[in-house]
């Protein structure tokens, strides 16, 4: 069983899962555990010769037993591909998978938050290069989401409005917009902590994936693909990133949260990374060496 240990100074949980030290580390492509099982070869995590999108429990989970669930979502059977290379229709199917897992995992008795994310690239610490994301069903609401929920509740009490809707209202001028249609916007927020941080959000208030209708889903897939393609053209490399989905906790009817996706590439140039160091890690105070307006214009022009 993994252990949850309370950090009294920060008032947050730390999860201890020592067996993750033994997880698969950069295997050669012909031994990739996320590829389909090839005839006559050793069985991979997916015992089929082909698949469209696959979901399975992580062999090296951060949470075990009744604490929660850790799942892997394989976007495509093609090893040398990426989420951004998939068709809009394929990404729509992936959104449906995310929605299904959000609903099912949210029903588990000890789950307090369903978090969908992707780590891409060695600079992020990825150990398997096959295109995939993960889903953590936490036994607690993670600290970042707790802070967002508190800020939303305070703003709602003071103004009667959604704080993120107000953030989006401030983007009407378009100088920080990267992509936009009638339903979704991708933009570099004025408060971005990473040089090329991008948020993707529905213009209409939606609390999570379960609120999205068919038109929302199609628009979301198109905008997400567009942002990821721009990222890879930015420096002419497969840009590393963390993609994090922020939605309301399951079963929290009173939690008014605006669904959005945050994408954090660690690069500040083609060959330089934005490292988290003394101010960021030690004090929790981000210092960013780029203006949101400038990086948005750079991405918009791609």
C-alpha positions as CSV (number, residue, x, y, z in Angstrom):
1,X,0.0,0.0,0.0
2,X,1.2,3.5,-0.7
3,X,1.4,5.9,2.2
4,X,-0.2,9.3,2.7
5,X,1.9,11.5,4.9
6,X,0.7,14.9,6.1
7,X,2.9,17.9,5.6
8,X,2.0,20.0,8.7
9,X,3.9,23.2,7.5
10,X,2.1,23.3,4.1
11,X,-1.0,21.5,5.2
12,X,-1.0,19.1,2.3
13,X,-0.6,15.4,1.6
14,X,2.6,13.7,0.4
15,X,2.2,10.3,-1.3
16,X,5.0,7.7,-0.7
17,X,5.1,4.9,-3.3
18,X,8.6,3.4,-3.3
19,X,7.9,0.7,-5.8
20,X,7.7,3.3,-8.6
21,X,11.5,3.4,-8.5
22,X,11.4,0.1,-10.4
23,X,9.1,1.3,-13.3
24,X,10.2,0.7,-16.9
25,X,12.8,3.3,-17.9
26,X,13.3,4.2,-21.6
27,X,13.0,0.8,-23.2
28,X,13.9,0.5,-26.9
29,X,11.0,1.0,-29.3
30,X,10.7,-2.7,-30.1
31,X,10.2,-3.4,-26.4
32,X,7.7,-0.6,-25.7
33,X,5.0,-1.8,-23.2
34,X,2.4,0.6,-24.6
35,X,2.6,-0.7,-28.2
36,X,0.2,-3.4,-29.4
37,X,1.3,-6.9,-28.8
38,X,3.0,-8.1,-32.0
39,X,2.5,-11.7,-33.2
40,X,5.2,-14.0,-31.8
41,X,6.6,-11.3,-29.5
42,X,6.3,-10.8,-25.7
43,X,2.9,-9.6,-24.6
44,X,2.8,-5.8,-23.8
45,X,0.4,-4.0,-21.5
46,X,-2.1,-4.2,-24.4
47,X,-2.7,-7.8,-25.4
48,X,-4.1,-7.0,-28.8
49,X,-2.5,-6.7,-32.3
50,X,-4.0,-3.2,-32.7
51,X,-6.1,-0.6,-30.9
52,X,-7.7,2.8,-31.3
53,X,-7.4,4.2,-27.8
54,X,-6.5,2.0,-24.8
55,X,-6.9,2.5,-21.0
56,X,-5.5,0.2,-18.3
57,X,-4.4,0.4,-14.7
58,X,-0.9,1.6,-14.2
59,X,1.5,-1.2,-13.3
60,X,3.4,1.2,-11.0
61,X,0.6,3.2,-9.4
62,X,1.0,6.1,-7.0
63,X,-2.2,5.1,-5.2
64,X,-3.2,1.5,-4.3
65,X,-6.0,-0.4,-2.8
66,X,-8.9,1.7,-1.6
67,X,-6.9,4.9,-1.7
68,X,-7.6,5.7,-5.4
69,X,-6.7,4.6,-8.9
70,X,-3.9,5.4,-11.5
71,X,-4.7,4.7,-15.1
72,X,-2.7,5.0,-18.4
73,X,-4.4,6.2,-21.5
74,X,-2.7,5.3,-24.8
75,X,-3.7,7.8,-27.5
76,X,-2.6,5.7,-30.5
77,X,-0.9,2.4,-31.4
78,X,1.7,4.4,-33.4
79,X,4.8,4.6,-31.3
80,X,6.5,7.6,-33.1
81,X,3.5,9.9,-33.0
82,X,1.9,12.4,-30.6
83,X,-1.4,13.7,-29.4
84,X,-1.1,16.7,-31.7
85,X,-0.7,14.5,-34.7
86,X,-4.0,12.8,-34.3
87,X,-7.1,13.8,-36.3
88,X,-9.7,16.1,-34.8
89,X,-12.1,13.1,-34.9
90,X,-9.6,10.9,-33.1
91,X,-9.1,13.5,-30.4
92,X,-12.9,13.8,-30.1
93,X,-13.0,10.0,-29.3
94,X,-10.2,10.6,-26.7
95,X,-12.3,13.3,-25.1
96,X,-15.2,10.8,-24.8
97,X,-12.7,8.3,-23.1
98,X,-11.6,11.1,-20.7
99,X,-15.3,11.8,-20.0
100,X,-16.1,8.1,-19.4
101,X,-13.2,7.7,-17.0
102,X,-14.0,10.9,-15.1
103,X,-17.5,9.6,-14.5
104,X,-16.6,6.1,-13.5
105,X,-13.6,7.0,-11.3
106,X,-15.6,9.8,-9.7
107,X,-18.0,7.2,-8.4
108,X,-15.4,5.3,-6.4
109,X,-16.1,5.7,-2.7
110,X,-12.7,7.1,-1.6
111,X,-12.0,9.3,-4.7
112,X,-12.1,13.0,-4.1
113,X,-10.6,14.3,-7.4
114,X,-10.1,12.9,-10.9
115,X,-7.1,14.5,-12.6
116,X,-6.3,14.0,-16.3
117,X,-2.8,14.9,-17.4
118,X,0.0,14.2,-19.9
119,X,3.7,14.4,-19.3
120,X,5.6,14.6,-22.6
121,X,9.3,14.6,-23.3
122,X,12.4,13.6,-21.4
123,X,12.8,17.2,-20.1
124,X,9.6,16.6,-18.1
125,X,10.9,13.2,-16.8
126,X,8.9,10.9,-19.0
127,X,10.2,7.3,-19.0
128,X,8.0,6.0,-21.9
129,X,8.0,7.9,-25.1
130,X,4.9,6.2,-26.6
131,X,2.1,8.8,-26.9
132,X,0.1,8.5,-23.7
133,X,-1.5,10.4,-20.8
134,X,-2.5,9.4,-17.3
135,X,-5.5,9.7,-14.9
136,X,-5.1,9.9,-11.2
137,X,-8.1,9.4,-9.0
138,X,-6.9,11.0,-5.8
139,X,-8.1,10.2,-2.3
140,X,-7.9,14.0,-1.6
141,X,-8.3,17.2,-3.5
142,X,-4.8,18.3,-4.7
143,X,-3.4,21.6,-3.3
144,X,-3.6,23.5,-6.6
145,X,-7.2,22.6,-7.1
146,X,-8.0,23.4,-3.5
147,X,-6.6,26.9,-4.0
148,X,-8.5,27.4,-7.2
149,X,-11.8,26.3,-5.5
150,X,-11.1,28.7,-2.6
151,X,-10.4,31.6,-4.9
152,X,-13.5,30.8,-6.9
153,X,-15.7,30.6,-3.8
154,X,-14.4,33.9,-2.4
155,X,-14.8,35.7,-5.8
156,X,-18.3,34.3,-6.1
157,X,-19.3,35.6,-2.7
158,X,-17.9,39.1,-3.4
159,X,-19.1,39.5,-7.0
160,X,-21.7,36.8,-7.8
161,X,-19.5,35.8,-10.8
162,X,-17.2,33.0,-11.8
163,X,-13.6,34.1,-11.4
164,X,-12.4,32.3,-14.6
165,X,-15.3,33.8,-16.6
166,X,-13.9,37.2,-15.5
167,X,-10.4,36.1,-16.6
168,X,-11.8,35.2,-20.0
169,X,-13.6,38.5,-20.3
170,X,-10.3,40.2,-20.0
171,X,-9.1,38.4,-23.1
172,X,-11.6,40.1,-25.5
173,X,-8.9,42.3,-26.8
174,X,-7.1,39.3,-28.3
175,X,-3.5,40.3,-27.6
176,X,-2.9,37.2,-25.6
177,X,-5.1,34.9,-27.7
178,X,-3.4,32.0,-29.5
179,X,-6.5,30.4,-31.1
180,X,-10.2,31.0,-30.7
181,X,-13.6,30.0,-32.2
182,X,-17.2,30.6,-31.1
183,X,-16.9,28.1,-28.2
184,X,-13.3,27.8,-27.0
185,X,-10.3,30.0,-26.5
186,X,-6.6,29.2,-26.2
187,X,-4.5,32.0,-24.7
188,X,-1.4,32.9,-22.7
189,X,-2.8,34.2,-19.4
190,X,-1.5,37.5,-18.1
191,X,-0.4,35.6,-15.0
192,X,1.4,32.8,-16.9
193,X,4.3,31.3,-14.8
194,X,6.0,29.6,-17.7
195,X,7.1,31.5,-20.8
196,X,4.9,29.5,-23.2
197,X,2.1,28.5,-20.9
198,X,-1.2,28.2,-22.6
199,X,-4.7,27.8,-21.2
200,X,-7.6,26.3,-23.2
201,X,-11.0,27.0,-21.9
202,X,-14.7,27.0,-23.0
203,X,-16.1,30.5,-23.4
204,X,-19.4,29.3,-21.9
205,X,-19.2,28.3,-18.3
206,X,-18.6,24.5,-18.0
207,X,-17.5,22.8,-14.8
208,X,-15.9,19.8,-16.3
209,X,-15.8,17.2,-19.1
210,X,-19.2,15.9,-18.1
211,X,-20.7,19.3,-19.0
212,X,-19.5,19.3,-22.6
213,X,-22.0,18.7,-25.4
214,X,-21.2,17.4,-28.9
215,X,-20.3,20.8,-30.3
216,X,-18.2,21.7,-27.3
217,X,-16.3,18.4,-27.7
218,X,-15.6,19.0,-31.4
219,X,-14.4,22.5,-30.8
220,X,-12.2,21.4,-27.8
221,X,-10.6,18.7,-30.0
222,X,-9.8,21.2,-32.8
223,X,-8.4,23.9,-30.5
224,X,-6.3,21.4,-28.5
225,X,-4.9,19.9,-31.7
226,X,-4.1,23.4,-33.0
227,X,-2.2,24.5,-29.9
228,X,-0.1,21.3,-29.8
229,X,0.8,21.7,-33.4
230,X,1.8,25.3,-32.9
231,X,4.0,24.1,-29.9
232,X,5.9,21.6,-32.1
233,X,6.4,24.3,-34.8
234,X,7.6,26.9,-32.3
235,X,11.2,25.8,-32.2
236,X,11.0,23.0,-34.8
237,X,11.2,20.3,-32.1
238,X,8.8,17.9,-30.4
239,X,8.2,20.4,-27.5
240,X,8.0,18.8,-24.1
241,X,5.1,19.8,-21.9
242,X,2.8,19.0,-19.0
243,X,-0.9,19.2,-19.9
244,X,-3.2,19.5,-16.8
245,X,-7.0,19.4,-16.8
246,X,-8.7,21.3,-14.0
247,X,-12.3,20.4,-13.4
248,X,-14.6,20.4,-10.4
249,X,-14.3,17.5,-7.9
250,X,-16.9,14.7,-8.3
251,X,-20.0,15.0,-6.2
252,X,-19.3,18.5,-5.1
253,X,-22.5,20.2,-6.2
254,X,-21.6,23.5,-4.5
255,X,-18.1,23.7,-6.1
256,X,-18.5,26.2,-9.0
257,X,-15.4,25.7,-11.1
258,X,-14.7,26.7,-14.7
259,X,-13.2,23.8,-16.6
260,X,-9.9,24.5,-18.3
261,X,-6.7,22.9,-19.5
262,X,-3.3,24.3,-18.7
263,X,-0.2,23.4,-20.8
264,X,3.3,24.1,-19.5
265,X,6.2,23.7,-21.9
266,X,9.5,24.0,-19.8
267,X,11.4,25.6,-22.7
268,X,12.2,29.3,-22.7
269,X,14.0,28.9,-26.1
270,X,14.9,26.1,-28.4
271,X,17.8,25.0,-26.3
272,X,17.2,26.5,-22.9
273,X,14.8,25.3,-20.2
274,X,13.0,27.3,-17.5
275,X,14.2,25.6,-14.4
276,X,12.3,25.7,-11.1
277,X,15.0,26.8,-8.6
278,X,15.3,28.8,-5.4
279,X,12.4,31.2,-5.7
280,X,10.0,28.8,-7.3
281,X,10.8,25.6,-5.3
282,X,11.9,27.1,-2.1
283,X,9.5,30.0,-1.8
284,X,6.7,29.1,-4.2
285,X,7.1,32.4,-6.0
286,X,7.4,32.1,-9.8
287,X,9.6,34.5,-11.8
288,X,9.0,34.4,-15.5
289,X,11.3,36.0,-18.0
290,X,8.8,36.6,-20.8
291,X,5.7,38.7,-21.4
292,X,2.4,36.9,-22.0
293,X,1.6,39.3,-24.9
294,X,4.9,38.6,-26.6
295,X,4.7,34.8,-26.4
296,X,1.1,34.8,-27.4
297,X,1.9,36.8,-30.5
298,X,4.7,34.4,-31.3
299,X,2.4,31.3,-31.0
300,X,-0.4,33.1,-32.9
301,X,1.9,33.8,-35.8
302,X,2.8,30.1,-36.3
